[in-house]
Amino acid sequence: MIAFELLQDGETTPVGSKHIPIHWVFGIKFDLTRKARLVAGGHWNKYVPKYMTYSSLVSRESVHLCFLIPALNDLDIRAADIGNAYLNANCKERVHTTLYHVLLGPEHKDKVALIVRALYGLKSSGAA
């Protein structure tokens, strides 16, 4: 899966595309494994329509009900996680970034690239 589409030297960005900075976020999990994520600064893009932005919020009462009903009926609760959901989803926003040498090597330093996959931090990535 390719996350970026490199523009050729002298090629201009598409009309309506917004420049978004990217950065790495590093973390250590509870089992001491390390995790690194490439995160886009989606908060810089103020022109994303409301219908493209998705952010699920749940009230405390809803969570209590979700645990109460199975408890009253002697049922087990199971959970699941979809791995790599962001890596496989297409980006719905028209955004581009400037690459730096640690991403694709020194020959691509300061090249402009279109973001074609949903990255953490983009406003529409949760809905992808």
C-alpha positions in Angstrom: 0.0 0.0 0.0 1.4 3.3 -1.0 0.6 6.3 1.3 2.1 9.0 -0.9 2.0 9.9 -4.6 5.2 11.8 -5.5 4.9 14.8 -7.7 7.5 15.2 -10.4 9.9 18.2 -10.2 8.1 21.3 -11.5 4.7 19.6 -11.2 2.1 21.8 -9.3 -0.2 20.5 -6.7 -3.8 20.0 -7.7 -6.2 22.9 -7.3 -7.8 22.8 -3.9 -5.1 20.7 -2.2 -4.0 21.9 1.2 -0.4 21.6 2.5 -0.4 19.4 5.7 2.8 18.9 7.9 3.6 15.3 9.0 5.6 14.0 11.9 6.3 10.8 13.8 4.8 9.8 17.1 6.6 7.2 19.1 5.2 5.2 22.0 5.9 2.3 24.3 3.0 -0.1 25.1 2.3 -1.7 28.4 4.1 -4.9 27.3 7.1 -2.7 26.5 6.8 -3.1 22.7 7.5 0.0 20.7 5.1 1.6 18.2 5.7 4.4 15.7 3.0 6.2 13.8 3.2 8.7 10.9 0.7 11.4 11.9 -0.6 14.2 9.6 -1.4 17.6 11.1 -5.0 17.5 9.9 -6.0 20.3 12.2 -4.4 22.6 9.7 -7.0 21.8 7.1 -10.0 24.0 8.0 -11.8 23.4 4.7 -13.0 19.8 5.3 -16.8 19.7 5.1 -18.6 18.6 8.2 -20.1 15.6 6.6 -16.6 14.2 5.8 -15.5 14.5 9.5 -16.3 11.5 11.7 -15.7 11.4 15.4 -17.7 8.8 17.4 -18.5 9.9 20.9 -20.3 7.8 23.4 -21.9 8.9 26.6 -21.1 7.4 30.0 -24.7 6.2 30.3 -24.5 4.3 27.0 -21.3 2.5 28.1 -23.0 1.6 31.4 -26.0 0.2 29.5 -23.8 -1.8 27.2 -22.3 -3.5 30.3 -25.5 -3.7 32.3 -27.7 -5.5 29.8 -25.2 -8.5 29.3 -24.6 -8.6 33.1 -28.4 -8.9 33.8 -28.8 -11.6 31.2 -25.6 -13.6 32.2 -24.0 -13.0 28.8 -20.3 -12.6 27.9 -18.9 -9.5 26.4 -16.5 -9.8 23.5 -14.4 -7.1 21.8 -12.6 -6.8 18.5 -10.2 -4.5 16.9 -9.6 -4.0 13.2 -5.9 -4.0 12.6 -4.4 -1.7 10.0 -7.7 0.0 9.2 -5.9 3.3 8.5 -3.3 1.7 6.3 -5.9 0.3 3.9 -8.3 3.2 3.6 -8.1 5.8 0.9 -7.7 9.5 1.9 -10.9 11.5 1.2 -9.3 14.9 1.6 -7.2 16.8 -1.0 -4.0 17.2 0.9 -0.3 17.2 0.2 2.9 17.3 2.3 6.6 17.9 1.9 8.6 14.8 2.5 11.8 14.7 4.5 14.8 12.3 4.1 13.8 9.7 6.7 10.6 8.7 5.0 11.7 7.6 1.5 15.5 8.3 1.5 17.7 11.3 0.9 16.9 11.4 -2.8 13.3 12.4 -2.0 14.1 15.1 0.6 11.9 18.2 0.2 9.8 16.6 -2.5 6.1 17.3 -2.6 3.8 14.3 -2.3 0.0 13.9 -2.4 -1.4 11.9 0.6 -3.4 9.1 -0.8 -4.0 6.9 2.3 -5.9 7.8 5.5 -3.2 8.8 8.0 -3.7 9.4 11.7 -4.5 13.0 12.3 -6.5 13.7 9.1 -10.0 14.9 9.7 -11.7 12.4 7.4 -9.6 9.4 8.3 -11.9 8.1 11.0 -14.8 7.9 8.4 -12.6 6.1 5.8 
